[in-house]
Amino acid sequence: MKKIIFFVLLAVSPVYADGYEVLPESEAHMILNQCSREVPVIEGTWMPPLSVIEELEANLYKLQELEAVACCGYGRLEKNLNEYFRQYTGIITGGERLVYINGMPADRQKSQPVTVTVCDGGKNYWGAVYDPKMKEFDKLAFNGEI
């Protein structure tokens, strides 16, 4: 019985690393409940394996080249990516398994990790989508300004 309980706890616990965390599938809808930026419409969720997250992290520099073109902020990320804490969750959109990224200032995530939803905050709070097949980022969106 202890093995089963232990396994269940692992299955729903987030995965932490320096600068990011991978949220369990159960938190995908919460992370997509942003109030001042566009988010993808999803068909379902999935738990990205560590290999996908490691690839995403290796390709993170490409995110600096992406431009937001949707409401509520335009342009590129203005800070070094190390200055942002990132929450990752697996989403299914158009039949494709993607990873949604919820970005925030690194000092915002100081204690026990929780799904973060912030209204406004401008370019300090943002979201983007990573396609593991293409190894590309898309749909960068910033929060609105106060």
CYANA upper distance limits for C-alpha pairs under 8 A (distance plus 0.5 A):
  1 MET  CA      5 ILE  CA      6.96
  2 LYS  CA      6 PHE  CA      6.51
  3 LYS  CA      7 PHE  CA      6.60
  4 ILE  CA      8 VAL  CA      6.75
  5 ILE  CA      9 LEU  CA      6.80
  6 PHE  CA     10 LEU  CA      6.90
  7 PHE  CA     11 ALA  CA      6.70
  8 VAL  CA     12 VAL  CA      6.97
  9 LEU  CA     13 SER  CA      6.54
 11 ALA  CA     24 PRO  CA      7.96
 12 VAL  CA     24 PRO  CA      5.95
 12 VAL  CA     25 GLU  CA      8.27
 12 VAL  CA     26 SER  CA      8.09
 13 SER  CA     23 LEU  CA      7.92
 13 SER  CA     24 PRO  CA      6.84
 14 PRO  CA     21 GLU  CA      6.95
 14 PRO  CA     22 VAL  CA      5.89
 14 PRO  CA     23 LEU  CA      5.16
 14 PRO  CA     24 PRO  CA      6.10
 15 VAL  CA     21 GLU  CA      5.87
 15 VAL  CA     22 VAL  CA      5.38
 15 VAL  CA     23 LEU  CA      7.19
 16 TYR  CA     20 TYR  CA      6.78
 16 TYR  CA     21 GLU  CA      4.85
 16 TYR  CA     22 VAL  CA      6.99
 17 ALA  CA     21 GLU  CA      6.44
 19 GLY  CA     82 ASN  CA      7.54
 19 GLY  CA     84 TYR  CA      7.70
 19 GLY  CA     85 PHE  CA      5.54
 19 GLY  CA     86 ARG  CA      6.87
 19 GLY  CA    106 ALA  CA      7.72
 20 TYR  CA     85 PHE  CA      5.99
 20 TYR  CA     86 ARG  CA      5.01
 20 TYR  CA     87 GLN  CA      6.14
 20 TYR  CA     88 TYR  CA      7.97
 21 GLU  CA     86 ARG  CA      7.02
 21 GLU  CA     87 GLN  CA      5.57
 21 GLU  CA     88 TYR  CA      6.74
 22 VAL  CA     87 GLN  CA      6.37
 22 VAL  CA     88 TYR  CA      5.17
 22 VAL  CA     89 THR  CA      6.48
 23 LEU  CA     27 GLU  CA      6.82
 23 LEU  CA     28 ALA  CA      7.89
 23 LEU  CA     87 GLN  CA      7.17
 23 LEU  CA     88 TYR  CA      6.43
 23 LEU  CA     89 THR  CA      5.88
 23 LEU  CA    115 THR  CA      8.35
 24 PRO  CA     28 ALA  CA      7.72
 24 PRO  CA     47 MET  CA      7.13
 24 PRO  CA     89 THR  CA      7.34
 25 GLU  CA     45 THR  CA      6.41
 25 GLU  CA     46 TRP  CA      6.44
 25 GLU  CA     47 MET  CA      6.41
 25 GLU  CA     89 THR  CA      7.18
 25 GLU  CA     90 GLY  CA      7.27
 27 GLU  CA     31 ILE  CA      6.81
 27 GLU  CA     89 THR  CA      8.19
 27 GLU  CA    115 THR  CA      7.59
 28 ALA  CA     32 LEU  CA      6.83
 28 ALA  CA     45 THR  CA      7.34
 28 ALA  CA     89 THR  CA      6.26
 28 ALA  CA     90 GLY  CA      7.58
 28 ALA  CA     91 ILE  CA      7.70
 29 HIS  CA     33 ASN  CA      6.86
 30 MET  CA    115 THR  CA      7.43
 30 MET  CA    117 THR  CA      8.46
 31 ILE  CA    102 ASN  CA      7.70
 31 ILE  CA    115 THR  CA      6.52
 31 ILE  CA    116 VAL  CA      7.21
 31 ILE  CA    117 THR  CA      7.07
 32 LEU  CA     39 VAL  CA      6.64
 32 LEU  CA     40 PRO  CA      8.13
 33 ASN  CA     39 VAL  CA      8.47
 33 ASN  CA    117 THR  CA      7.60
 34 GLN  CA     38 GLU  CA      8.03
 34 GLN  CA     39 VAL  CA      7.72
 34 GLN  CA    117 THR  CA      6.26
 34 GLN  CA    118 VAL  CA      7.45
 34 GLN  CA    119 CYS  CA      7.59
 35 CYS  CA    117 THR  CA      8.22
 35 CYS  CA    118 VAL  CA      7.78
 35 CYS  CA    119 CYS  CA      5.94
 35 CYS  CA    120 ASP  CA      8.37
 36 SER  CA     72 CYS  CA      7.55
 36 SER  CA    119 CYS  CA      6.01
 36 SER  CA    120 ASP  CA      6.33
 36 SER  CA    143 ASN  CA      5.61
 36 SER  CA    144 GLY  CA      5.76
 37 ARG  CA     71 CYS  CA      6.88
 37 ARG  CA     72 CYS  CA      6.49
 37 ARG  CA    126 TRP  CA      8.23
 37 ARG  CA    141 ALA  CA      6.61
 37 ARG  CA    142 PHE  CA      6.42
 37 ARG  CA    143 ASN  CA      5.29
 37 ARG  CA    144 GLY  CA      6.97
 38 GLU  CA     70 ALA  CA      7.79
 38 GLU  CA     71 CYS  CA      7.27
 38 GLU  CA     72 CYS  CA      8.44
 38 GLU  CA    141 ALA  CA      6.79
 39 VAL  CA    127 GLY  CA      7.89
 39 VAL  CA    141 ALA  CA      8.21
 40 PRO  CA     93 THR  CA      8.06
 41 VAL  CA     93 THR  CA      7.30
 42 ILE  CA     91 ILE  CA      6.81
 42 ILE  CA     92 ILE  CA      6.11
 42 ILE  CA     93 THR  CA      5.41
 42 ILE  CA     94 GLY  CA      8.41
 43 GLU  CA     91 ILE  CA      8.11
 43 GLU  CA     92 ILE  CA      5.94
 43 GLU  CA     93 THR  CA      6.11
 43 GLU  CA     94 GLY  CA      7.94
 43 GLU  CA     95 GLY  CA      8.12
 44 GLY  CA     91 ILE  CA      6.45
 44 GLY  CA     92 ILE  CA      5.44
 44 GLY  CA     93 THR  CA      7.85
 45 THR  CA     89 THR  CA      8.47
 45 THR  CA     90 GLY  CA      5.96
 45 THR  CA     91 ILE  CA      4.84
 45 THR  CA     92 ILE  CA      5.97
 46 TRP  CA     89 THR  CA      8.28
 46 TRP  CA     90 GLY  CA      5.31
 46 TRP  CA     91 ILE  CA      6.47
 46 TRP  CA     92 ILE  CA      7.66
 46 TRP  CA     97 ARG  CA      7.86
 47 MET  CA     89 THR  CA      7.58
 47 MET  CA     90 GLY  CA      5.89
 48 PRO  CA     52 VAL  CA      6.61
 48 PRO  CA     53 ILE  CA      7.43
 48 PRO  CA     89 THR  CA      7.90
 48 PRO  CA     90 GLY  CA      6.16
 48 PRO  CA     99 VAL  CA      7.93
 49 PRO  CA     53 ILE  CA      7.25
 50 LEU  CA     54 GLU  CA      6.57
 51 SER  CA     55 GLU  CA      6.75
 52 VAL  CA     56 LEU  CA      6.63
 52 VAL  CA    132 PRO  CA      6.87
 53 ILE  CA     57 GLU  CA      6.62
 54 GLU  CA     58 ALA  CA      6.66
 55 GLU  CA     59 ASN  CA      6.69
 55 GLU  CA    132 PRO  CA      8.15
 55 GLU  CA    135 LYS  CA      8.06
 56 LEU  CA     60 LEU  CA      6.41
 56 LEU  CA    130 TYR  CA      7.63
 56 LEU  CA    132 PRO  CA      7.77
 56 LEU  CA    135 LYS  CA      7.64
 59 ASN  CA     63 LEU  CA      8.32
 59 ASN  CA    135 LYS  CA      7.58
 59 ASN  CA    136 GLU  CA      8.23
 60 LEU  CA     64 GLN  CA      8.24
 60 LEU  CA     81 LEU  CA      8.44
 61 TYR  CA     65 GLU  CA      8.20
 61 TYR  CA     81 LEU  CA      8.25
 62 LYS  CA     66 LEU  CA      7.54
 62 LYS  CA    136 GLU  CA      7.89
 62 LYS  CA    137 PHE  CA      7.64
 63 LEU  CA    137 PHE  CA      6.65
 64 GLN  CA     76 ARG  CA      7.12
 64 GLN  CA     77 LEU  CA      6.50
 64 GLN  CA     81 LEU  CA      8.20
 65 GLU  CA     76 ARG  CA      7.45
 66 LEU  CA     76 ARG  CA      6.63
 66 LEU  CA     77 LEU  CA      8.47
 66 LEU  CA    137 PHE  CA      7.92
 66 LEU  CA    138 ASP  CA      7.70
 66 LEU  CA    140 LEU  CA      7.32
 67 GLU  CA     74 TYR  CA      7.44
 67 GLU  CA     75 GLY  CA      5.38
 67 GLU  CA     76 ARG  CA      5.24
 67 GLU  CA     77 LEU  CA      8.34
 67 GLU  CA    140 LEU  CA      7.03
 68 ALA  CA     73 GLY  CA      7.31
 68 ALA  CA     74 TYR  CA      5.34
 68 ALA  CA     75 GLY  CA      5.64
 68 ALA  CA     76 ARG  CA      6.75
 68 ALA  CA    139 LYS  CA      7.37
 68 ALA  CA    140 LEU  CA      5.38
 68 ALA  CA    141 ALA  CA      5.83
 68 ALA  CA    142 PHE  CA      7.64
 69 VAL  CA     73 GLY  CA      8.01
 69 VAL  CA     74 TYR  CA      5.86
 69 VAL  CA     75 GLY  CA      7.49
 69 VAL  CA    140 LEU  CA      8.23
 69 VAL  CA    141 ALA  CA      7.95
 70 ALA  CA     74 TYR  CA      7.28
 70 ALA  CA    141 ALA  CA      6.86
 71 CYS  CA    141 ALA  CA      7.64
 71 CYS  CA    142 PHE  CA      7.99
 71 CYS  CA    144 GLY  CA      8.01
 72 CYS  CA    141 ALA  CA      7.74
 72 CYS  CA    142 PHE  CA      6.51
 72 CYS  CA    143 ASN  CA      6.41
 72 CYS  CA    144 GLY  CA      5.23
 72 CYS  CA    145 GLU  CA      8.14
 73 GLY  CA    122 GLY  CA      7.33
 73 GLY  CA    123 LYS  CA      7.50
 73 GLY  CA    141 ALA  CA      7.38
 73 GLY  CA    142 PHE  CA      5.59
 73 GLY  CA    143 ASN  CA      7.09
 73 GLY  CA    144 GLY  CA      6.69
 73 GLY  CA    145 GLU  CA      8.42
 74 TYR  CA    141 ALA  CA      8.31
 74 TYR  CA    142 PHE  CA      7.85
 77 LEU  CA    123 LYS  CA      7.36
 78 GLU  CA    123 LYS  CA      8.00
 79 LYS  CA     83 GLU  CA      7.00
 80 ASN  CA     84 TYR  CA      8.14
 82 ASN  CA    106 ALA  CA      8.06
 83 GLU  CA    105 PRO  CA      6.56
 83 GLU  CA    106 ALA  CA      5.77
 84 TYR  CA    103 GLY  CA      6.53
 84 TYR  CA    104 MET  CA      5.72
 84 TYR  CA    105 PRO  CA      4.97
 84 TYR  CA    106 ALA  CA      4.86
 84 TYR  CA    107 ASP  CA      8.49
 85 PHE  CA    103 GLY  CA      6.30
 85 PHE  CA    104 MET  CA      5.87
 85 PHE  CA    105 PRO  CA      6.33
 85 PHE  CA    106 ALA  CA      4.85
 85 PHE  CA    107 ASP  CA      8.19
 85 PHE  CA    108 ARG  CA      8.12
 85 PHE  CA    109 GLN  CA      7.34
 86 ARG  CA    101 ILE  CA      6.81
 86 ARG  CA    102 ASN  CA      6.07
 86 ARG  CA    103 GLY  CA      5.12
 86 ARG  CA    104 MET  CA      7.06
 87 GLN  CA    101 ILE  CA      6.15
 87 GLN  CA    102 ASN  CA      5.48
 87 GLN  CA    103 GLY  CA      7.03
 87 GLN  CA    115 THR  CA      8.24
 88 TYR  CA     99 VAL  CA      6.84
 88 TYR  CA    100 TYR  CA      6.17
 88 TYR  CA    101 ILE  CA      5.35
 88 TYR  CA    102 ASN  CA      7.01
 89 THR  CA     99 VAL  CA      6.06
 89 THR  CA    100 TYR  CA      5.87
 89 THR  CA    101 ILE  CA      7.37
 90 GLY  CA     97 ARG  CA      7.43
 90 GLY  CA     98 LEU  CA      6.36
 90 GLY  CA     99 VAL  CA      5.04
 90 GLY  CA    100 TYR  CA      6.73
 91 ILE  CA     97 ARG  CA      6.45
 91 ILE  CA     98 LEU  CA      5.79
 91 ILE  CA     99 VAL  CA      6.27
 91 ILE  CA    100 TYR  CA      7.03
 92 ILE  CA     96 GLU  CA      5.84
 92 ILE  CA     97 ARG  CA      5.18
 92 ILE  CA     98 LEU  CA      6.48
 93 THR  CA     97 ARG  CA      7.28
 93 THR  CA     98 LEU  CA      7.70
 97 ARG  CA    131 ASP  CA      7.85
 97 ARG  CA    132 PRO  CA      8.20
 98 LEU  CA    129 VAL  CA      7.18
 98 LEU  CA    130 TYR  CA      6.23
 98 LEU  CA    131 ASP  CA      5.49
 98 LEU  CA    132 PRO  CA      6.97
 99 VAL  CA    129 VAL  CA      6.16
 99 VAL  CA    130 TYR  CA      5.53
 99 VAL  CA    131 ASP  CA      7.13
 99 VAL  CA    132 PRO  CA      8.17
100 TYR  CA    127 GLY  CA      7.62
100 TYR  CA    128 ALA  CA      6.44
100 TYR  CA    129 VAL  CA      5.14
100 TYR  CA    130 TYR  CA      6.91
101 ILE  CA    127 GLY  CA      5.80
101 ILE  CA    128 ALA  CA      5.66
101 ILE  CA    129 VAL  CA      6.52
101 ILE  CA    130 TYR  CA      8.02
102 ASN  CA    116 VAL  CA      8.40
102 ASN  CA    125 TYR  CA      8.13
102 ASN  CA    126 TRP  CA      6.60
102 ASN  CA    127 GLY  CA      5.19
102 ASN  CA    128 ALA  CA      7.51
103 GLY  CA    124 ASN  CA      8.22
103 GLY  CA    125 TYR  CA      6.04
103 GLY  CA    126 TRP  CA      5.53
103 GLY  CA    127 GLY  CA      6.33
104 MET  CA    108 ARG  CA      7.18
104 MET  CA    124 ASN  CA      6.27
104 MET  CA    125 TYR  CA      5.16
104 MET  CA    126 TRP  CA      7.18
105 PRO  CA    109 GLN  CA      8.20
105 PRO  CA    124 ASN  CA      6.47
105 PRO  CA    125 TYR  CA      7.62
109 GLN  CA    113 PRO  CA      7.05
118 VAL  CA    125 TYR  CA      7.94
119 CYS  CA    143 ASN  CA      7.38
119 CYS  CA    144 GLY  CA      7.87
120 ASP  CA    125 TYR  CA      8.30
120 ASP  CA    143 ASN  CA      5.57
120 ASP  CA    144 GLY  CA      4.99
120 ASP  CA    145 GLU  CA      5.47
120 ASP  CA    146 ILE  CA      6.07
121 GLY  CA    125 TYR  CA      6.43
121 GLY  CA    143 ASN  CA      6.44
121 GLY  CA    144 GLY  CA      6.90
121 GLY  CA    145 GLU  CA      6.15
121 GLY  CA    146 ILE  CA      7.23
122 GLY  CA    126 TRP  CA      8.43
122 GLY  CA    142 PHE  CA      6.55
122 GLY  CA    143 ASN  CA      5.27
122 GLY  CA    144 GLY  CA      5.49
122 GLY  CA    145 GLU  CA      5.14
122 GLY  CA    146 ILE  CA      8.12
123 LYS  CA    142 PHE  CA      5.82
123 LYS  CA    143 ASN  CA      6.85
123 LYS  CA    144 GLY  CA      8.46
124 ASN  CA    142 PHE  CA      8.23
124 ASN  CA    143 ASN  CA      8.28
125 TYR  CA    142 PHE  CA      6.52
125 TYR  CA    143 ASN  CA      6.15
126 TRP  CA    140 LEU  CA      7.57
126 TRP  CA    141 ALA  CA      6.03
126 TRP  CA    142 PHE  CA      4.79
126 TRP  CA    143 ASN  CA      6.35
127 GLY  CA    139 LYS  CA      8.17
127 GLY  CA    140 LEU  CA      6.20
127 GLY  CA    141 ALA  CA      5.80
127 GLY  CA    142 PHE  CA      7.04
128 ALA  CA    137 PHE  CA      7.34
128 ALA  CA    138 ASP  CA      6.50
128 ALA  CA    139 LYS  CA      5.68
128 ALA  CA    140 LEU  CA      4.80
128 ALA  CA    141 ALA  CA      6.83
129 VAL  CA    137 PHE  CA      6.05
129 VAL  CA    138 ASP  CA      5.67
129 VAL  CA    139 LYS  CA      6.36
129 VAL  CA    140 LEU  CA      7.59
130 TYR  CA    135 LYS  CA      7.50
130 TYR  CA    136 GLU  CA      6.30
130 TYR  CA    137 PHE  CA      4.95
130 TYR  CA    138 ASP  CA      6.90
131 ASP  CA    135 LYS  CA      6.03
131 ASP  CA    136 GLU  CA      5.97
131 ASP  CA    137 PHE  CA      6.78
131 ASP  CA    138 ASP  CA      8.40
132 PRO  CA    136 GLU  CA      7.63
